[in-house]
Amino acid sequence: MYSLELLDYAVILVILLSLIGVGLYFTKKGGEDMDSFFVSGRSLPWYVAGTSMIATSFAADTPLWVSALVRSHGIHYIWQFWAPLIGSVLAVVYFSRKWRRMAFVTDIEFMEARYGGAPAKAMRGWSGIWGALFLCPLISAWVIKAMETIGREAVGLPAEYQIPVTIAVVTVALLMCGLSGLFGVVYTDFIQFILATFGTVLLAVLAVREVGGLDSLVEQLRLLEGWSGTELSIAPKIGSGEGEMSMWNAIGFFGFLWIGVGLSGGYQAQRLLASKDAKNASFAQLLHSIVYYSFMAWPWILVALCSLILIPELGEGVNHAAAYPRMIVMIMPVGLKGLLVAALLAAFISTISTLFNWGSSYLVNDVYRRFMNPNANEKNYVFIARILTILMAVAGATISIKAPDIQTLLTLAFVLGSAAVVPGVVRWLWWRTTGKAELIALVVGWIMAVLLLFMRVFDNPFTDKLFGAGMSDDGVQFHLSNDPNLVGARMLVMVVAVGLAVIIGSFLTKPEDMDRLKAFATRARPFAFGWRPVVSQMEVVYIEEEPIGRTLCSWAIGMIAMTSILFGIGKLLLGPRDLGLGLLVVGVTFFVWLIFRTKKDCENDVNEPDFLSNK
């Protein structure tokens, strides 16, 4: 059994202490007021905001999860990781500028800018509580779950030490974000990004050398028996065979999963709101899209492929997620081994600290300040924010202990997140959407979640027939509520139910106040085609900042650029290399085109102060 040595532990300790040092350095600056603590005084340049988004997305669990999918089925099976690229490109060409233009502290302030009255207040308050006390802990839980695997497989911690060590690392994250707010988070993200990129690329290079080079790796993989990825296909395989994505999951991942990323809510919106201006927000999102989706996964994939040769059997009771940390201790030399483990710990701290800061922003800005103590001074709000982060840490640890594995938590998040798809889209595109209708949709979404995931009322002959469930070939019963091949079906049921609720509810309820709608349209500049009744009553000429035709064209250009680069890198690594080079040329050409279009779109954008936000 491989293990870390004294030099590795020293490297880990130095890096962790450095992260705490960054938090201490920004303590004064981050604690000045709410804007400083939660949106860094709206001062982040694009490269800092963008690398922070990458580092937060690259959590400690991500390489473990991707590696497990590749080992289980093949490269073609990780499109649940790549599918959100569709939405990320949409965020580059449209939603990133929208959020920065709004100049909120949190994305859920949107509710009271878009709607009026009690429904808007209720949704803002509920969204704050739900996001901080359930969504943030849920995401924290699967990251903490990955930390347990890293502690066990890379560091060699016995089971009795894993929880105390995880608590210690979480405490580092609490100290860092509690002291310095988003300032400390984003600048430690910058450090983590450099460490993680260097470490993961180096591990991939050493792993490939260990198996005899890329050509030897390809030859050995094609001869593997019992592995469905021997063709080394990058494109998704959709069907009902072994290792293929079911049709239902294809509908879920390519039809709905990316929309939430495109809408750019949550911690993604926090980075956009913290950017200097709309141009920096757009380029931060562009940096995140190209690096995270087109480049970042390939070193993880190579390590996973090499692990199939070097450690084909992990042993009884050990899942495929253990392969990545085991490869670290097998392949990396002394010192660098500790560096990569430290990079994964830093990735964990980066994501956890982001979640803590993001969640506390909801509790303080959208619950405490909005409804409980609207007239307190800024120092009071910062103090409360520092205290409330502890609640989310405890909640995340609790969910992690109860959950069996990372994939279970991701499935839960996919299904619950799909409830926000239709409301999230129509509130931007359709003037007639009302706060009461969104409130109705919220209630319907929760009813569906309880029925679908917890009461399992869809486990009956009707839904078995409708969604293709029933008896598998080996006689095992599977149903809509729990079969992994029907995650997309669960998402579809949720989207249809909640979508009908918000659309029908909007027709049945009174439209929002016209003055509020005009003020929102003036500030947000949505597509004119869905807001014509409002635009026609405006006293000034309505200028559409992002015309729908140009936006769709930019979206297509971005998709060609990102996917060509993604496939091009894969083909350069695994062959045929001529095709890979050609795809890279196409991708780079379209990427440069996208840069120039984005610059032009940002030229006339002016950031204005906050509006219509009832603090």
Helices and strands as residue ranges (DSSP letters): H 6-25, H 27-30, H 34-39, G 40-42, H 46-57, H 61-72, G 75-78, H 79-82, H 85-90, I 91-95, H 96-102, G 107-109, H 110-114, H 117-130, I 131-135, H 136-153, H 159-210, H 214-222, H 247-252, I 253-257, H 258-263, H 266-273, H 278-288, I 289-295, H 297-310, G 320-322, H 323-331, H 336-361, I 362-372, H 378-402, H 406-417, G 418-420, H 421-429, H 435-449, I 450-454, H 461-467, E 470-471, E 477-478, G 484-486, H 487-508, H 514-524, G 528-530, H 532-535, H 548-574, H 577-602
